[in-house]
Amino acid sequence: MNSIVLDNVIRIEPSKVVCIGRNYVEHIKELDNDIPDEMVFFIKPNSSISEKLVFPAGEPSCHYEAEISFILEDNRITAVGFGLDLTLRHVQSKLKKAGLPWERAKSFRNSAVFSKFVSFDGDLNKLSLQLFINGDLKQEGGVPLMINKPEDIIKEANSFLDFEDADILMTGTPMGVGDFKKGDVFIGKVLYEEEILIEQSFEVF
């Protein structure tokens, strides 16, 4: 089982990653999608979890999507981290056009990249993220801009699935997604009241 680090010392093994799509209006617009009438969910399995940023072998392109991510215990948020939802956009577009599920585009190995997580019990509305690639700010957003807030996402997800302890919730990506390549250097930050809570660097290989 793949694992993540909590508070620098504890390794935990999430059974799955629960993701919500189309949760920032400007990101919906940049991909020319419609605002959904209900929450859009998809799952990444444990095999998708990685601490390293690996460009998928044999693929012509891949998109990054930075997301505020949470660890859940007893259906409650107990820790926060920075996450990257890697997406094979060319594959996703083909599947969407055919009305088929997205797993091939979203749930491949190493497609859920995470920083270390830190315990958290503060005000969710004060959380935001930033993603820099090769020194340039590419994405910025936070809970106030989300269409669906984290606690509402958990409640809706519970209407059809159960969170196991240590599962991860990814809460959607703000505008600014795009391609990346081997050798790029990512710096992901999670901020609380504009102060850096988490900062982690990833080099693409």
C-alpha positions in Angstrom: 0.0 0.0 0.0 1.2 3.5 -0.8 1.5 5.9 2.1 1.7 9.6 3.0 3.4 11.4 5.8 1.5 13.2 8.6 3.2 15.7 10.9 6.7 14.6 9.7 6.7 11.3 11.6 3.6 9.2 11.0 3.1 7.2 7.8 -0.5 6.3 7.0 -2.1 4.3 4.1 -5.2 5.8 2.6 -7.5 3.3 1.0 -8.6 5.8 -1.6 -8.7 9.4 -2.7 -12.1 11.0 -3.2 -12.0 13.9 -5.6 -14.6 16.5 -6.7 -14.4 18.0 -10.1 -15.6 21.4 -11.4 -15.5 23.2 -8.0 -14.1 26.6 -9.1 -16.1 28.7 -11.5 -13.0 30.1 -13.4 -11.6 26.6 -13.9 -14.9 25.4 -15.3 -14.8 28.3 -17.8 -11.2 27.7 -18.8 -12.0 24.2 -19.9 -15.3 25.3 -21.5 -17.4 23.1 -19.3 -20.8 23.7 -17.8 -21.4 24.4 -14.1 -22.8 21.0 -12.9 -26.2 20.8 -11.2 -24.8 18.4 -8.6 -21.4 17.6 -7.3 -19.1 15.6 -9.7 -17.1 12.9 -7.9 -14.4 10.5 -9.0 -12.1 8.1 -7.1 -8.4 7.6 -7.3 -7.2 4.2 -5.8 -4.3 3.8 -3.4 -2.1 2.8 -6.3 -2.4 6.4 -7.6 -0.8 7.9 -4.5 2.7 9.2 -4.8 5.2 11.5 -3.0 7.1 12.0 -6.3 6.0 13.8 -9.5 6.4 11.3 -12.3 5.5 12.2 -15.9 3.4 9.2 -17.2 5.4 7.0 -19.4 4.4 6.8 -23.1 2.0 9.8 -22.9 2.3 12.9 -25.2 1.1 15.3 -22.5 -0.3 15.5 -19.0 -2.0 18.3 -17.1 -1.3 19.4 -13.5 -4.2 20.4 -11.2 -3.3 21.8 -7.7 -5.7 21.1 -4.9 -6.1 21.6 -1.2 -6.3 18.1 0.2 -7.5 16.7 3.5 -7.1 13.6 5.6 -10.3 12.4 7.2 -10.9 10.5 10.4 -14.4 9.6 11.5 -15.7 11.6 8.6 -14.0 14.7 10.0 -11.1 16.7 8.5 -8.0 16.2 10.7 -5.1 17.3 8.5 -4.4 19.3 5.4 -1.9 19.0 2.6 -1.0 20.1 -0.9 -2.1 17.8 -3.7 -1.7 17.4 -7.5 -4.4 15.7 -9.5 -2.6 14.7 -12.7 -4.9 14.4 -15.7 -4.4 13.0 -19.1 -6.6 15.7 -20.7 -6.4 14.2 -24.2 -7.7 10.9 -22.9 -10.3 12.6 -20.7 -11.7 14.6 -23.6 -12.1 11.5 -25.7 -13.8 9.6 -22.9 -16.2 12.6 -22.1 -17.1 12.9 -25.8 -18.0 9.2 -25.8 -19.9 9.4 -22.5 -17.5 7.0 -20.8 -16.0 7.1 -17.3 -12.7 9.0 -16.7 -10.6 6.4 -14.8 -8.0 6.0 -17.6 -7.4 9.8 -17.5 -7.5 10.3 -13.7 -6.7 7.1 -11.8 -3.5 5.9 -13.3 -0.4 5.1 -11.2 1.2 8.2 -9.5 -1.6 10.5 -10.6 -2.3 11.7 -7.0 0.8 13.5 -5.8 0.9 14.8 -2.2 3.1 16.9 0.1 3.5 16.0 3.7 0.3 16.6 5.6 -0.1 18.6 8.9 -2.7 18.2 11.6 -5.4 20.9 11.2 -8.3 22.1 13.3 -8.6 25.8 12.2 -11.1 27.7 10.1 -11.4 26.0 6.7 -12.4 29.3 5.0 -8.9 30.7 5.8 -7.1 28.1 3.7 -5.7 28.8 0.2 -3.1 27.4 -2.1 -0.5 28.5 -4.6 1.4 26.6 -7.3 4.6 27.8 -8.8 6.3 26.1 -11.8 9.9 27.0 -12.6 9.4 30.2 -10.5 6.1 31.3 -12.1 2.8 31.5 -10.3 0.4 29.2 -12.2 -2.5 28.6 -9.8 -3.9 30.4 -6.8 -7.2 29.9 -5.0 -8.9 28.8 -1.8 -11.9 27.6 0.1 -13.8 31.0 -0.3 -13.8 30.5 -4.1 -15.1 26.9 -4.0 -18.6 26.3 -5.2 -18.9 23.4 -2.7 -17.2 23.7 0.6 -15.2 20.8 2.1 -17.7 19.9 4.8 -20.6 19.9 2.2 -18.5 17.7 -0.1 -18.0 15.2 2.7 -21.7 15.2 3.5 -22.7 14.6 -0.1 -20.1 11.9 -0.6 -21.5 10.1 2.4 -24.8 9.7 0.7 -23.3 7.0 -1.5 -19.9 6.0 -0.1 -18.0 5.6 3.1 -14.7 7.2 4.0 -12.3 4.9 5.7 -10.0 6.5 8.3 -6.9 8.1 6.6 -8.7 8.5 3.3 -7.9 11.7 1.4 -10.4 14.3 0.1 -9.2 16.5 -2.9 -11.4 19.6 -3.2 -11.0 20.7 -6.8 -8.6 23.0 -8.7 -8.6 26.7 -9.4 -8.0 28.1 -12.9 -4.5 27.9 -14.4 -4.2 24.2 -15.2 -1.8 23.1 -18.0 0.9 20.9 -19.4 4.2 20.2 -17.8 7.3 18.3 -18.7 10.2 16.3 -17.2 12.7 18.6 -15.4 10.1 21.2 -14.4 10.2 22.2 -10.7 6.9 22.6 -8.9 6.5 24.5 -5.5 3.2 23.9 -3.9 2.0 26.0 -0.9 -0.9 25.8 1.4 -1.5 29.0 3.3 -3.6 29.9 6.4 -4.5 33.5 6.7 -1.8 34.2 4.1 0.9 32.6 6.2 2.6 29.5 4.8 1.4 26.3 6.5 3.0 23.9 4.0 5.6 24.4 1.3 7.0 21.5 -0.7 9.0 21.2 -3.9 8.6 18.5 -6.6 10.9 18.0 -9.5 9.3 16.2 -12.5 11.1 13.0 -13.6 
